[in-house]
Amino acid sequence: MTGQLFVAPAALTTLVLFLIPLGMLVWMSFTDYPLLGEPTWTGLDNYAAIPGDEMFTGAIRFTLVYTAVTTVVMFGVSFLLVAIANSNRRGSKFYRTAYFLPYVVGTAAATLLWFVDSDTVLGVFNQLPMTLGLTDEPIQFLATPRLAFWTTIALVVWKFIGFQVIILLMGLQSIPRELYEAARVDGARPIQQLRYITIPFLRPILALLFILSVTGSLLAFDQFLILTKGGPDNSTTSVVFAVYNKAFVSFDMGRAAALSVVLLVVLLLISAIQLPLLRRNDT
């Protein structure tokens, strides 16, 4: 009885703040839930309508592409920066600090900064190419789907790459130096040291960063709300931004709840994949 009293506050908090809202979300997804008025039970209609909703399907396609590109670019750039920051050359500590500084800026503030800098009149992004004579007119970074997409990717990499670099750097520096020295004595080449020492030691960190990158990209919202507003022509509408539009612009809470539940299931599946990836290193 005493033990149950100790866990009661945590259980009550979990029930009130997590389980009850989650249950309400699932219930809303089975109803026609207007902002004003009584909800009407519709069964699976909201889920069945998702494949026929062009905004939802477009948002799902865009989010998958955005997630894949962001993850690949983030890992590619972070490996390059870690190679620089992990060296013993003069100035490596400065590079580590410089990489991490954008991460301490809030996502909304960083996105607003890029929005201003992308402007053709006030922004600074056009100063360098125009000074070098690469273009005669300012580039409209948010005017076309392709430029808006890559401008958003550049923002995300600039904002979050510091966190990934620091985590990878800590993982590299935790590997015992004696292993590399023994490998060199045995004649192991750098590529063999990478395959048999570095990657096995970094596997749990790589798996964690992969999951964080994928889940963070699937839940991306701030950068699209402030930087592109889903445009041009809904070309940068993410899933969460589509849920926001459906719930608070169209006031169709039921449809928004249904897509939220689908997104929740996807995130749970990704989290389930994380466990085997992490456990492989313990065997």
GIVEN-V865940 format. One record per residue. N is the residue number from 1. RES is the residue in one small letter. SS is DSSP state (helix for helix, strand for strand, loop for the rest). PSI is psi in degrees with one decimal (999 if undefined). D_FIRST is the distance of its C-alpha to the first C-alpha in Angstrom with 2 decimals. Layout:
N/RES/SS/PSI/D_FIRST  N/RES/SS/PSI/D_FIRST
//
This chain:
1/m/loop/-41.2/0.00  2/t/helix/-41.0/3.82  3/g/helix/-40.4/5.43  4/q/helix/-35.0/5.18  5/l/helix/-34.4/6.45  6/f/helix/-39.9/8.92  7/v/helix/-7.1/10.29  8/a/helix/-44.5/10.49  9/p/helix/-42.9/13.91  10/a/helix/-40.2/15.34  11/a/helix/-40.1/14.45  12/l/helix/-41.2/15.98  13/t/helix/-44.3/18.92  14/t/helix/-40.4/19.57  15/l/helix/-46.5/19.55  16/v/helix/-41.8/21.86  17/l/helix/-20.8/24.16  18/f/helix/-55.5/24.53  19/l/helix/-44.4/23.53  20/i/helix/-47.5/24.87  21/p/helix/-36.7/28.14  22/l/helix/-41.3/28.56  23/g/helix/-39.1/28.21  24/m/helix/-37.6/30.75  25/l/helix/-46.0/33.07  26/v/helix/-41.1/33.09  27/w/helix/-42.0/33.70  28/m/helix/-32.6/36.51  29/s/helix/-15.4/38.12  30/f/loop/13.4/38.76  31/t/strand/160.9/40.44  32/d/strand/99.8/43.58  33/y/loop/94.0/41.89  34/p/strand/163.0/44.51  35/l/loop/-37.8/43.86  36/l/loop/140.1/44.95  37/g/loop/175.4/44.66  38/e/loop/135.7/42.47  39/p/loop/151.1/41.27  40/t/strand/131.6/42.69  41/w/strand/127.0/41.07  42/t/loop/3.7/43.32  43/g/loop/-131.1/41.38  44/l/loop/12.0/42.38  45/d/helix/-41.3/45.46  46/n/helix/-37.1/44.22  47/y/helix/-40.0/43.51  48/a/helix/-25.2/46.84  49/a/helix/-14.4/48.65  50/i/helix/-47.2/47.60  51/p/loop/-25.5/50.33  52/g/loop/-2.9/52.98  53/d/loop/110.7/52.07  54/e/helix/-34.6/54.46  55/m/helix/-41.5/52.51  56/f/helix/-48.1/49.30  57/t/helix/-38.7/51.13  58/g/helix/-39.0/53.16  59/a/helix/-38.2/50.08  60/i/helix/-45.3/48.42  61/r/helix/-46.5/51.63  62/f/helix/-43.1/52.05  63/t/helix/-38.5/48.45  64/l/helix/-44.7/48.79  65/v/helix/-45.3/52.12  66/y/helix/-42.8/50.84  67/t/helix/-45.0/47.81  68/a/helix/-47.1/50.08  69/v/helix/-44.5/52.72  70/t/helix/-44.4/50.34  71/t/helix/-45.0/48.49  72/v/helix/-47.0/51.79  73/v/helix/-42.5/53.40  74/m/helix/-44.8/50.40  75/f/helix/-40.9/50.24  76/g/helix/-47.3/54.04  77/v/helix/-39.9/54.43  78/s/helix/-37.2/51.48  79/f/helix/-40.4/52.92  80/l/helix/-45.1/56.23  81/l/helix/-34.8/54.77  82/v/helix/-38.1/52.61  83/a/helix/-35.8/55.78  84/i/helix/-46.5/57.39  85/a/helix/-23.2/54.49  86/n/loop/-4.2/53.78  87/s/loop/164.6/57.33  88/n/loop/12.3/58.42  89/r/loop/160.5/61.20  90/r/loop/133.8/61.75  91/g/loop/-2.6/59.86  92/s/helix/-34.9/56.95  93/k/helix/-34.6/54.45  94/f/helix/-42.4/56.13  95/y/helix/-42.2/55.69  96/r/helix/-43.9/51.96  97/t/helix/-42.5/51.52  98/a/helix/-39.7/53.80  99/y/helix/-35.7/51.93  100/f/helix/-21.4/48.57  101/l/helix/-46.0/49.84  102/p/helix/-25.5/49.84  103/y/helix/-27.0/46.15  104/v/helix/-9.7/45.17  105/v/loop/136.5/47.00  106/g/loop/149.0/44.98  107/t/helix/-41.8/45.77  108/a/helix/-42.7/47.13  109/a/helix/-42.9/49.29  110/a/helix/-40.3/50.60  111/t/helix/-39.8/51.43  112/l/helix/-37.6/53.24  113/l/helix/-45.2/55.18  114/w/helix/-33.0/56.32  115/f/helix/-43.1/57.20  116/v/helix/-43.3/59.57  117/d/helix/-20.6/60.97  118/s/loop/-9.1/61.71  119/d/loop/142.8/63.84  120/t/loop/-18.4/67.52  121/v/loop/-50.4/68.66  122/l/loop/-21.9/66.03  123/g/loop/159.9/64.34  124/v/loop/-10.6/65.13  125/f/helix/-24.4/64.54  126/n/helix/-9.6/68.10  127/q/helix/-45.4/69.74  128/l/helix/-52.8/69.87  129/p/helix/-31.7/71.30  130/m/helix/-35.3/73.79  131/t/helix/-38.4/74.82  132/l/loop/-4.8/75.41  133/g/loop/17.5/77.37  134/l/loop/-22.2/75.08  135/t/loop/147.6/75.05  136/d/loop/-22.6/77.25  137/e/loop/151.2/74.72  138/p/loop/140.6/71.07  139/i/loop/129.5/68.62  140/q/loop/91.6/66.38  141/f/loop/-22.2/63.16  142/l/loop/13.8/61.23  143/a/loop/-26.0/64.10  144/t/loop/154.7/63.88  145/p/helix/-41.3/60.95  146/r/helix/-47.8/61.74  147/l/helix/-38.9/62.04  148/a/helix/-39.5/58.96  149/f/helix/-50.4/56.93  150/w/helix/-27.6/58.10  151/t/helix/-39.6/57.82  152/t/helix/-40.7/54.16  153/i/helix/-44.4/53.72  154/a/helix/-40.1/55.47  155/l/helix/-47.2/53.21  156/v/helix/-42.5/50.01  157/v/helix/-46.1/51.39  158/w/helix/-39.0/52.48  159/k/helix/-41.7/49.16  160/f/helix/-6.4/46.73  161/i/helix/-29.8/48.83  162/g/helix/-40.9/48.02  163/f/helix/-45.5/44.33  164/q/helix/-39.2/45.27  165/v/helix/-44.0/47.96  166/i/helix/-41.7/45.75  167/i/helix/-44.0/43.05  168/l/helix/-37.9/45.79  169/l/helix/-41.7/47.46  170/m/helix/-38.7/44.36  171/g/helix/-43.4/44.01  172/l/helix/-41.8/47.69  173/q/helix/-10.8/47.59  174/s/loop/-9.3/44.63  175/i/loop/127.2/46.80  176/p/loop/129.9/48.32  177/r/helix/-25.4/52.03  178/e/helix/-29.6/52.85  179/l/helix/-42.5/52.24  180/y/helix/-39.7/54.96  181/e/helix/-42.0/57.30  182/a/helix/-38.1/56.93  183/a/helix/-40.8/57.50  184/r/helix/-38.9/60.64  185/v/helix/-35.7/61.92  186/d/loop/0.5/61.51  187/g/loop/17.0/63.51  188/a/loop/134.8/60.77  189/r/loop/163.8/61.96  190/p/helix/-38.9/59.93  191/i/helix/-32.8/59.04  192/q/helix/-36.8/57.72  193/q/helix/-38.6/55.68  194/l/helix/-42.3/54.20  195/r/helix/-41.5/53.41  196/y/helix/-12.4/52.04  197/i/helix/-58.1/50.45  198/t/helix/-53.8/49.83  199/i/helix/-45.0/48.53  200/p/helix/-37.6/46.12  201/f/helix/-32.6/44.58  202/l/helix/-3.5/44.41  203/r/helix/-47.1/43.08  204/p/helix/-34.0/39.41  205/i/helix/-41.9/40.71  206/l/helix/-39.5/43.22  207/a/helix/-41.4/40.63  208/l/helix/-45.7/38.37  209/l/helix/-35.3/41.39  210/f/helix/-45.3/42.53  211/i/helix/-42.2/39.29  212/l/helix/-39.4/39.21  213/s/helix/-43.8/42.87  214/v/helix/-48.3/42.51  215/t/helix/-38.7/39.46  216/g/helix/-38.5/40.95  217/s/helix/-38.2/44.24  218/l/helix/-29.2/42.71  219/l/loop/12.0/40.98  220/a/loop/134.1/44.12  221/f/loop/-51.4/44.88  222/d/helix/-47.0/45.99  223/q/helix/-31.9/49.13  224/f/helix/-34.7/50.33  225/l/helix/-41.4/49.62  226/i/helix/-42.8/51.54  227/l/helix/-48.0/54.06  228/t/helix/-18.8/55.30  229/k/loop/32.4/53.61  230/g/loop/-4.2/53.59  231/g/loop/-176.7/57.35  232/p/loop/145.4/60.11  233/d/loop/42.4/60.10  234/n/loop/21.5/56.33  235/s/loop/-16.8/57.02  236/t/loop/36.1/54.08  237/t/loop/113.9/51.48  238/s/loop/172.5/48.17  239/v/helix/-46.2/45.43  240/v/helix/-36.7/43.26  241/f/helix/-35.8/46.41  242/a/helix/-39.3/47.25  243/v/helix/-42.9/43.84  244/y/helix/-45.6/44.46  245/n/helix/-44.3/47.92  246/k/helix/-37.4/46.82  247/a/helix/-43.2/43.99  248/f/helix/-1.8/45.61  249/v/loop/-48.1/49.32  250/s/loop/-12.9/49.67  251/f/loop/34.4/46.57  252/d/strand/82.4/45.68  253/m/helix/-35.7/41.89  254/g/helix/-48.7/41.48  255/r/helix/-43.5/43.73  256/a/helix/-39.9/42.16  257/a/helix/-38.7/38.64  258/a/helix/-45.3/39.92  259/l/helix/-32.8/41.42  260/s/helix/-39.6/38.30  261/v/helix/-41.2/36.30  262/v/helix/-43.5/39.01  263/l/helix/-38.1/38.86  264/l/helix/-41.9/35.08  265/v/helix/-42.0/35.53  266/v/helix/-43.6/38.26  267/l/helix/-36.6/36.13  268/l/helix/-39.6/33.32  269/l/helix/-41.5/36.01  270/i/helix/-40.5/37.35  271/s/helix/-34.6/33.96  272/a/helix/-30.8/33.66  273/i/helix/-29.4/37.06  274/q/helix/-39.1/35.97  275/l/helix/-49.8/33.63  276/p/helix/-35.5/36.45  277/l/helix/-39.3/38.77  278/l/helix/-35.4/36.45  279/r/helix/-22.1/35.56  280/r/loop/-30.1/39.27  281/n/loop/-20.3/39.60  282/d/loop/-14.0/36.93  283/t/loop/999/38.76
//
